[in-house]
Amino acid sequence: MHRLKTLMSALALALLVAGAAFGQPSTGTANFSTYVAFGDSLTAGYSSSALVRTYQVNSYPALIYRQATAKTTGFEQPLISEPGISGLAVCNGPNPPAPCGILRLTVVNGALSPVPTPGRGVPVNLTLPRPYNNLAVPGQTLHDLLTQVTGGFADVVLRQQGFTQLQQGLSLKPTFVTLWIGNNDVLGAAASGIAIEGVTLTPVDQFQADYTAVVNAISATGAKMAIANIPDVTSIPFVTTIPRVVFNPQTLQPIPINGQTVPLIGPNGPLQPGDFVLLTASAELSQGRGIPAALGGSGLPLTDDVVLSKGEVATIQNFVTAYNQIIAKAASDKGAALVDMNANLKDLAANGIAVGGITFTSKFLTGGIFSYDGVHPTAFGYAYVANFFIDSINRQFGGGIPEVDLYPFVFGPLPTAAAAVNAGKASANRFTSFVFSEEARRSLLQTLSAPQWVIDGTKPPRKPRHPHG
């Protein structure tokens, strides 16, 4: 009888443990009891040029927390009500003019165009009596993480408390940290067509000093980390959507003339292989710029700030490579999980991803992963990113955190805009059926920390350019 009781007790204990394990995912040696996320707009859940609750609730840190803890509460973010707050500077004032919300697609002057939604959202949990768990500040560079306490989105996230993102996060005594920062140290160059070290590109030695300071400060708390590297700029549709040759605006496919494609006219003459035309060039193309006069265009060249030359792309990629070497070494030195977003987004661009019978790609508007600004993910895209973090965390720390189920996001409110695209085709302009609006351009450049003179279009008349290879 005693042996039977002992056996029954052991069985009951095993069932209790199994039940607890079923409700609580295994995180291995990682502890998510106090999880803090550091980063920029990509960590904040920014989408279609706005910070808005609709997307914030499914930011990749929020998804990681839910998967790792099986909890829906406890991870706080600086949520913004509909229609959100865009990167437009005027939206941060006390009386901003409409519109300032998330980008929406509409037909303007016969062309499909992303424009900010009228109105402005407001913070819904501004009085939280402690720092948020997700402290990512849209627009911040790596150096800003260490120094900025006010201005722009920092006022929404840091709430003018006099402490930086890093200081506020460490004050929570985190047990686990995700760090994805440094994107704005290169994206401003890619999105503005201005690739100048110390202006739109952070010097490598400064990046190394700042990154070392950040990971050392986190490591000193005893928190375990997962850190992500910087994607190649040619992985985002803002850079890759518009061909460098004369194209059919409905299909974005080249139009052969006498069996040959005709290059668009760039600031230094016909564009060459390896040059990229930015999404913002759509406005100039709609006016005939970049199109040879013989084909009905104006014959005027595209301006410098809507084109990335092959040399400029190579310069940006060299900085990305140097940054990523610094990040990889930091991960190795600190025993952190390394999330190779550079490789992951290259793979996405090459192969796409199939979910529920639908193939998602990195294509603009129709791909389903990137939002209307061509840089930030959709809700599906953030879930896709979250799984890369989860996989890396599991490998590094021996956990069994389940991946986010992507299937519900396939049939959710993803801004793929197929209907809007079709509507735009019916009244398309001769040279382009899509125009990236000036408001969308300014909003995006502000979010990516581009210099104000670039945003205002008051840059010097000439900028250093690399010769075509």
C-alpha positions as CSV (number, residue, x, y, z in Angstrom):
1,M,0.0,0.0,0.0
2,H,2.8,2.4,0.9
3,R,4.5,1.6,-2.4
4,L,1.2,2.3,-4.3
5,K,0.8,5.6,-2.5
6,T,4.4,6.6,-3.3
7,L,3.8,5.6,-7.0
8,M,0.5,7.6,-7.1
9,S,2.2,10.6,-5.5
10,A,5.0,10.5,-8.0
11,L,2.5,10.2,-10.9
12,A,0.5,13.2,-9.6
13,L,3.7,15.2,-9.3
14,A,4.7,14.3,-12.9
15,L,1.3,15.3,-14.1
16,L,1.5,18.6,-12.2
17,V,4.9,19.3,-13.7
18,A,3.7,18.3,-17.2
19,G,0.7,20.6,-16.8
20,A,2.9,23.5,-15.8
21,A,5.2,22.8,-18.7
22,F,2.2,22.7,-21.0
23,G,1.1,26.2,-19.8
24,Q,4.5,27.7,-19.5
25,P,6.9,27.3,-22.6
26,S,10.4,26.2,-21.9
27,T,12.8,29.1,-22.3
28,G,15.9,27.1,-21.4
29,T,18.4,29.3,-19.5
30,A,16.7,32.5,-20.7
31,N,14.4,34.2,-18.1
32,F,11.6,36.4,-19.4
33,S,10.2,37.5,-16.1
34,T,11.4,41.1,-16.8
35,Y,11.9,41.5,-20.6
36,V,13.1,44.8,-22.0
37,A,13.3,45.6,-25.7
38,F,15.8,48.3,-27.0
39,G,15.7,49.6,-30.6
40,D,14.3,52.0,-33.1
41,S,11.1,52.0,-35.3
42,L,11.5,48.4,-36.3
43,T,11.4,47.3,-32.6
44,A,8.6,49.8,-31.8
45,G,6.2,48.2,-34.2
46,Y,6.1,51.2,-36.5
47,S,4.3,50.6,-39.8
48,S,3.2,52.6,-42.8
49,S,5.1,55.6,-41.4
50,A,3.3,55.7,-38.1
51,L,3.3,54.5,-34.5
52,V,-0.2,53.2,-33.9
53,R,-1.7,50.6,-31.5
54,T,-3.0,48.4,-34.3
55,Y,0.6,47.4,-35.1
56,Q,2.3,48.0,-31.8
57,V,0.3,45.2,-30.1
58,N,2.0,42.8,-32.5
59,S,5.4,44.3,-32.5
60,Y,8.0,41.6,-32.6
61,P,9.0,42.1,-28.9
62,A,5.3,41.8,-27.8
63,L,5.0,38.6,-29.8
64,I,8.2,37.2,-28.3
65,Y,6.9,37.9,-24.8
66,R,3.6,36.2,-25.5
67,Q,5.3,33.1,-26.9
68,A,7.8,32.9,-24.1
69,T,5.5,33.4,-21.2
70,A,2.0,32.4,-22.4
71,K,0.9,35.8,-21.0
72,T,-1.0,38.6,-22.6
73,T,-0.3,41.2,-19.9
74,G,2.9,42.4,-18.2
75,F,4.7,43.7,-21.3
76,E,4.0,47.4,-21.5
77,Q,4.4,49.6,-24.6
78,P,3.8,53.3,-25.4
79,L,0.6,52.6,-27.3
80,I,-0.8,55.3,-29.6
81,S,-4.5,55.4,-30.5
82,E,-5.8,55.5,-34.1
83,P,-4.9,56.9,-36.5
84,G,-1.4,57.0,-35.0
85,I,1.4,59.5,-35.1
86,S,3.6,59.7,-38.2
87,G,7.2,60.9,-38.5
88,L,6.2,64.4,-39.6
89,A,7.7,67.0,-37.3
90,V,4.5,69.0,-37.3
91,C,2.7,66.0,-35.7
92,N,4.8,66.5,-32.6
93,G,3.5,70.0,-31.9
94,P,0.5,71.0,-29.8
95,N,-1.7,71.9,-32.7
96,P,-0.7,69.8,-35.7
97,P,-2.5,70.2,-39.0
98,A,-4.2,67.2,-40.5
99,P,-3.2,64.7,-41.7
100,C,-0.6,63.1,-39.3
101,G,-1.8,59.5,-39.0
102,I,-0.8,56.2,-40.6
103,L,-0.3,56.1,-44.4
104,R,-3.3,55.1,-46.4
105,L,-3.6,54.5,-50.2
106,T,-5.7,56.7,-52.3
107,V,-5.8,57.9,-55.9
108,V,-4.4,61.4,-56.3
109,N,-4.3,63.1,-59.8
110,G,-4.8,59.7,-61.5
111,A,-2.1,57.9,-59.6
112,L,-2.1,55.6,-56.5
113,S,-0.4,57.4,-53.7
114,P,0.3,56.8,-49.9
115,V,-0.9,59.8,-47.9
116,P,-1.2,60.3,-44.1
117,T,-4.6,59.7,-42.6
118,P,-6.3,62.8,-41.3
119,G,-6.0,63.4,-37.5
120,R,-3.5,62.4,-34.9
121,G,-3.5,59.6,-32.3
122,V,-2.7,60.1,-28.7
123,P,-0.9,58.0,-26.1
124,V,-3.2,55.7,-24.2
125,N,-0.9,54.7,-21.3
126,L,1.2,57.8,-20.8
127,T,0.8,57.6,-17.0
128,L,2.4,54.2,-16.5
129,P,4.3,54.6,-13.2
130,R,7.5,52.9,-14.5
131,P,9.4,52.7,-17.8
132,Y,7.8,50.7,-20.6
133,N,9.2,47.3,-21.5
134,N,9.4,48.2,-25.1
135,L,11.5,51.4,-25.1
136,A,12.3,51.5,-28.8
137,V,12.2,55.1,-30.1
138,P,11.5,55.5,-33.8
139,G,14.2,57.6,-35.5
140,Q,16.9,56.8,-33.0
141,T,20.4,56.0,-34.1
142,L,22.8,53.9,-32.0
143,H,24.3,57.0,-30.5
144,D,20.8,58.3,-29.6
145,L,20.2,55.2,-27.6
146,L,22.9,56.4,-25.3
147,T,22.2,60.2,-25.3
148,Q,18.7,61.3,-26.4
149,V,16.3,62.1,-23.6
150,T,13.8,64.4,-25.4
151,G,12.6,65.4,-28.9
152,G,10.4,63.7,-31.5
153,F,9.2,60.2,-30.6
154,A,11.4,60.2,-27.5
155,D,8.9,62.4,-25.8
156,V,6.2,59.8,-26.4
157,V,8.4,56.8,-25.3
158,L,10.7,58.3,-22.7
159,R,8.1,60.9,-21.5
160,Q,10.6,63.6,-20.7
161,Q,11.9,61.9,-17.6
162,G,15.5,63.0,-18.2
163,F,16.8,59.5,-18.8
164,T,17.8,57.8,-22.1
165,Q,16.3,54.7,-23.5
166,L,19.1,52.6,-22.2
167,Q,19.0,54.1,-18.7
168,Q,15.2,53.6,-18.4
169,G,15.4,50.0,-19.6
170,L,18.3,49.1,-17.2
171,S,16.4,50.7,-14.3
172,L,13.9,47.8,-14.6
173,K,16.6,45.3,-13.8
174,P,15.9,43.2,-16.9
175,T,16.4,39.5,-16.9
176,F,16.3,39.3,-20.7
177,V,16.9,42.0,-23.4
178,T,16.5,42.2,-27.1
179,L,18.6,44.7,-29.0
180,W,18.1,45.7,-32.6
181,I,19.6,49.1,-33.2
182,G,21.8,50.7,-35.9
183,N,19.3,50.6,-38.8
184,N,19.0,54.3,-38.9
185,D,22.8,54.7,-39.0
186,V,22.5,53.6,-42.7
187,L,18.8,53.8,-43.7
188,G,18.8,57.5,-43.9
189,A,21.5,57.3,-46.6
190,A,19.6,54.7,-48.6
191,A,16.3,56.6,-48.4
192,S,17.7,60.0,-49.2
193,G,20.2,59.1,-51.9
194,I,22.9,60.8,-49.9
195,A,25.7,58.5,-48.8
196,I,28.2,60.6,-46.9
197,E,30.2,59.4,-43.9
198,G,29.5,61.5,-40.8
199,V,26.4,63.0,-42.4
200,T,24.0,60.1,-43.3
201,L,26.4,57.3,-42.4
202,T,27.8,56.8,-38.8
203,P,31.6,56.4,-38.8
204,V,32.6,52.8,-38.0
205,D,34.8,53.8,-35.1
206,Q,32.0,55.7,-33.4
207,F,29.6,52.8,-34.0
208,Q,32.0,50.4,-32.4
209,A,32.5,52.6,-29.3
210,D,28.8,53.1,-28.9
211,Y,27.8,49.5,-29.4
212,T,30.4,48.3,-27.0
213,A,29.1,50.7,-24.4
214,V,25.6,49.5,-24.9
215,V,26.2,45.8,-24.7
216,N,28.6,46.2,-21.7
217,A,26.0,48.1,-19.8
218,I,23.3,45.4,-20.5
219,S,25.7,42.6,-19.7
220,A,26.7,44.2,-16.4
221,T,23.1,43.6,-15.2
222,G,23.4,39.9,-15.7
223,A,20.6,39.9,-18.3
224,K,20.8,37.5,-21.2
225,M,20.5,39.0,-24.7
226,A,19.4,38.5,-28.2
227,I,20.8,41.0,-30.7
228,A,20.0,41.5,-34.3
229,N,22.2,42.8,-37.1
230,I,21.6,45.3,-39.9
231,P,19.9,44.3,-43.1
232,D,21.3,45.1,-46.6
233,V,19.5,48.2,-48.0
234,T,18.9,46.3,-51.2
235,S,16.5,44.0,-49.3
236,I,13.8,46.6,-48.9
237,P,11.2,47.6,-51.5
238,F,11.8,51.3,-51.0
239,V,15.1,50.7,-52.9
240,T,14.3,47.8,-55.2
241,T,10.7,48.5,-56.5
242,I,11.3,50.8,-59.5
243,P,13.4,49.5,-62.4
244,R,16.4,51.5,-63.6
245,V,15.0,51.2,-67.2
246,V,11.9,52.6,-68.9
247,F,9.1,50.4,-67.7
248,N,5.4,49.7,-68.0
249,P,3.8,51.5,-65.0
250,Q,1.1,48.9,-64.7
251,T,3.5,45.9,-64.4
252,L,6.8,47.5,-63.5
253,Q,8.3,45.4,-66.3
254,P,10.9,46.9,-68.8
255,I,9.6,48.1,-72.2
256,P,12.0,46.9,-74.9
257,I,12.6,49.3,-77.8
258,N,14.0,47.5,-80.9
259,G,14.6,44.5,-78.6
260,Q,16.7,46.5,-76.1
261,T,15.8,48.1,-72.7
262,V,16.2,51.8,-72.4
263,P,17.8,53.1,-69.2
264,L,16.3,55.9,-67.3
265,I,18.3,59.2,-67.2
266,G,20.0,59.7,-63.9
267,P,22.0,62.7,-62.6
268,N,25.1,61.5,-64.4
269,G,23.5,60.2,-67.5
270,P,21.8,56.9,-68.4
271,L,21.6,54.6,-65.3
272,Q,23.9,51.7,-65.2
273,P,23.6,48.1,-63.9
274,G,23.9,48.3,-60.1
275,D,22.2,51.7,-59.8
276,F,18.9,51.8,-57.9
277,V,15.9,54.1,-58.3
278,L,14.2,54.9,-55.1
279,L,10.5,54.8,-54.5
280,T,10.4,58.6,-54.2
281,A,11.5,58.8,-57.8
282,S,7.9,58.0,-58.7
283,A,6.8,61.6,-58.3
284,E,9.5,62.8,-60.8
285,L,8.7,60.0,-63.2
286,S,5.0,61.0,-63.2
287,Q,6.2,64.4,-64.5
288,G,8.3,62.8,-67.3
289,R,11.7,63.2,-65.6
290,G,14.2,60.4,-66.3
291,I,12.3,59.5,-69.5
292,P,14.0,60.2,-72.8
293,A,12.2,62.8,-74.9
294,A,12.1,60.4,-77.8
295,L,9.8,58.2,-75.6
296,G,7.5,61.1,-74.6
297,G,9.3,62.1,-71.5
298,S,10.9,65.5,-70.6
299,G,14.4,64.3,-71.2
300,L,15.4,65.9,-67.9
301,P,17.4,63.6,-65.5
302,L,16.1,62.2,-62.2
303,T,17.5,64.3,-59.3
304,D,20.4,63.1,-57.2
305,D,18.3,62.3,-54.1
306,V,16.0,59.7,-55.8
307,V,18.9,57.6,-57.2
308,L,21.5,55.4,-55.5
309,S,24.5,54.8,-57.8
310,K,26.3,51.5,-57.8
311,G,29.2,53.2,-55.9
312,E,26.9,54.6,-53.3
313,V,25.2,51.2,-52.7
314,A,28.7,49.7,-52.3
315,T,29.6,52.4,-49.8
316,I,26.4,51.8,-47.7
317,Q,27.0,48.0,-47.9
318,N,30.5,48.4,-46.7
319,F,29.3,50.2,-43.6
320,V,26.6,47.6,-43.0
321,T,29.3,44.9,-43.2
322,A,31.5,46.7,-40.8
323,Y,28.6,47.3,-38.4
324,N,27.6,43.7,-38.6
325,Q,31.1,42.5,-37.8
326,I,30.9,44.6,-34.6
327,I,27.5,43.2,-33.7
328,A,28.6,39.6,-34.3
329,K,31.7,40.0,-32.1
330,A,29.6,41.6,-29.4
331,A,27.2,38.6,-29.5
332,S,30.1,36.2,-29.3
333,D,31.8,38.0,-26.5
334,K,28.6,38.3,-24.4
335,G,27.1,34.9,-25.1
336,A,24.1,36.6,-26.8
337,A,21.8,35.0,-29.4
338,L,22.6,36.6,-32.8
339,V,19.7,37.2,-35.1
340,D,21.0,37.4,-38.7
341,M,18.4,39.7,-40.2
342,N,20.8,40.6,-43.0
343,A,20.8,37.0,-44.3
344,N,17.1,36.4,-43.4
345,L,15.9,39.4,-45.5
346,K,18.1,38.5,-48.4
347,D,16.6,35.0,-48.3
348,L,13.1,36.6,-48.3
349,A,13.9,38.7,-51.3
350,A,15.2,35.7,-53.2
351,N,12.7,33.1,-52.2
352,G,9.7,34.5,-50.4
353,I,7.7,32.6,-47.8
354,A,4.5,30.4,-48.3
355,V,1.9,30.4,-45.6
356,G,-1.6,29.0,-45.9
357,G,-1.3,28.6,-49.7
358,I,-0.2,32.3,-50.1
359,T,3.3,33.3,-51.1
360,F,4.6,36.4,-49.3
361,T,7.5,38.3,-50.8
362,S,9.4,41.5,-50.4
363,K,7.6,43.2,-53.2
364,F,6.0,46.6,-52.5
365,L,2.2,46.7,-51.9
366,T,1.5,43.2,-53.1
367,G,4.2,41.2,-51.2
368,G,2.4,41.4,-47.8
369,I,5.5,41.8,-45.7
370,F,6.4,45.5,-46.1
371,S,4.0,48.3,-45.4
372,Y,3.1,51.4,-47.4
373,D,6.3,53.2,-46.6
374,G,8.4,50.5,-48.3
375,V,10.7,50.1,-45.2
376,H,8.7,48.9,-42.2
377,P,6.9,45.6,-41.9
378,T,3.2,44.9,-41.9
379,A,1.6,42.9,-39.0
380,F,2.5,39.7,-40.8
381,G,6.0,41.0,-41.4
382,Y,6.6,41.6,-37.7
383,A,5.4,38.1,-36.9
384,Y,7.8,36.8,-39.4
385,V,10.6,38.8,-37.7
386,A,9.6,37.6,-34.3
387,N,10.1,34.0,-35.4
388,F,13.7,34.7,-36.4
389,F,14.3,36.0,-32.9
390,I,12.6,33.1,-31.3
391,D,14.6,30.6,-33.3
392,S,17.9,32.3,-32.4
393,I,16.9,32.5,-28.7
394,N,16.0,28.8,-28.6
395,R,19.3,27.8,-30.2
396,Q,21.5,29.9,-27.9
397,F,19.7,29.2,-24.6
398,G,18.4,25.7,-25.1
399,G,14.7,26.7,-25.0
400,G,11.6,25.5,-26.7
401,I,9.7,28.7,-27.2
402,P,7.1,28.0,-29.9
403,E,7.1,30.1,-33.0
404,V,4.4,32.6,-33.7
405,D,1.6,31.0,-35.8
406,L,1.7,33.0,-39.0
407,Y,-1.6,31.6,-40.3
408,P,-3.9,34.0,-38.5
409,F,-1.9,36.9,-39.9
410,V,-2.5,35.8,-43.4
411,F,-6.2,36.5,-43.1
412,G,-5.8,39.5,-40.8
413,P,-5.8,43.2,-41.7
414,L,-2.6,43.0,-43.7
415,P,-2.1,46.1,-45.9
416,T,-1.4,44.3,-49.2
417,A,-3.8,46.7,-51.0
418,A,-4.6,44.5,-54.0
419,A,-7.9,46.2,-54.4
420,A,-6.4,49.7,-54.2
421,V,-3.7,48.8,-56.7
422,N,-6.4,47.7,-59.1
423,A,-8.3,50.9,-58.5
424,G,-5.2,52.9,-59.3
425,K,-4.6,51.1,-62.5
426,A,-7.9,52.3,-63.9
427,S,-6.8,55.9,-63.9
428,A,-3.1,55.6,-64.1
429,N,-0.7,58.3,-65.3
430,R,1.1,57.7,-68.5
431,F,4.5,57.2,-66.8
432,T,3.7,55.8,-63.4
433,S,0.5,54.5,-61.8
434,F,2.0,55.1,-58.3
435,V,3.4,58.3,-56.8
436,F,5.1,58.4,-53.4
437,S,3.6,61.5,-51.8
438,E,5.7,64.4,-50.5
439,E,4.2,63.9,-47.0
440,A,5.1,60.2,-47.1
441,R,8.7,61.1,-48.2
442,R,9.2,63.7,-45.4
443,S,7.6,61.4,-42.8
444,L,9.8,58.4,-43.7
445,L,13.1,60.5,-43.9
446,Q,12.4,61.9,-40.4
447,T,11.8,58.4,-39.0
448,L,15.1,57.3,-40.5
449,S,17.0,60.1,-39.0
450,A,17.9,61.8,-42.3
451,P,19.5,65.3,-41.8
452,Q,17.0,68.1,-41.8
453,W,18.6,69.7,-44.9
454,V,18.0,66.5,-46.8
455,I,14.3,66.3,-45.6
456,D,13.8,70.0,-46.6
457,G,15.4,69.5,-50.0
458,T,18.0,72.2,-49.2
459,K,21.0,70.0,-49.6
460,P,24.2,71.4,-51.3
461,P,23.9,71.5,-55.1
462,R,26.6,68.8,-55.4
463,K,27.4,65.8,-53.3
464,P,30.3,63.4,-53.5
465,R,29.5,60.5,-55.8
466,H,31.3,57.3,-56.5
467,P,32.0,56.5,-60.2
468,H,30.0,53.7,-61.8
469,G,31.8,50.3,-61.6
